[in-house]
């Protein structure tokens, strides 16, 4: 009698904990997806102008940001009618309003006279960029380049425009955080630009992923408790010895 009561008590507690795990898991799972939907936008990059960081056809997640938040080194999504009508463009910000950007010194791009390390460039990329000497970026605007410098239609392709190839901060819609297909993961932080000032940090995507995965594990684990517990109980019942009656 005592054994049966103890088993029933444990079973009831297990069911309660199972329900709590499922509820918490659902909350984490849905909150993670909701946060991602509000914070990020998916894009497919159609060209190889950002290779090898982002290849043609790669699917990326970009955090919705205000143009005022953009810093040097960010890979951003923007739309500018003087570049491409009705299409989003993905490039890397190398200079912001007030900067003087030039090519090149000792094989490196310079911003405000300081050489910038760019480890994301393809190996063997020539230092010189054809037709590009020095540009001073107007206030409130950005100068952008592709990581694949030889095949990118970036600011250097628009130097003869009135804005000398620069783009308004207001044209920026999002900052790329991660390549999700194929699964290349988070973009490396643009550490080479730290000599010029603060750089952007990664968005909340890693935390969102933890929430979604943890939520899924809790939901599956909690939901599996009932069938597993029932199976264990049946197994114990079959293995218990028959009671012996004396007299």
Secondary structure, DSSP 8 states (H G I E B T S, - for coil): -HHHHHHHHHHHHHHHHHHHHHHHHHHHHHHHHHHHHHHEEEEE--SSTTTTTS-TT-EEEEEE--GGG--TT-EEEE--TTTSTT--EEEEEEEETT-EEEEEETTEEEETTEE---TTS-TT--S--TT--EEE--TTEEEEE-SSTTT--SGGGGTTSTTTT-EEGGGEEEEEEEEEETT-EE----GGGGGGS------THHHHHHHHHHHHHHHHHHHHHHHHHHHHHHHHHHHS-------
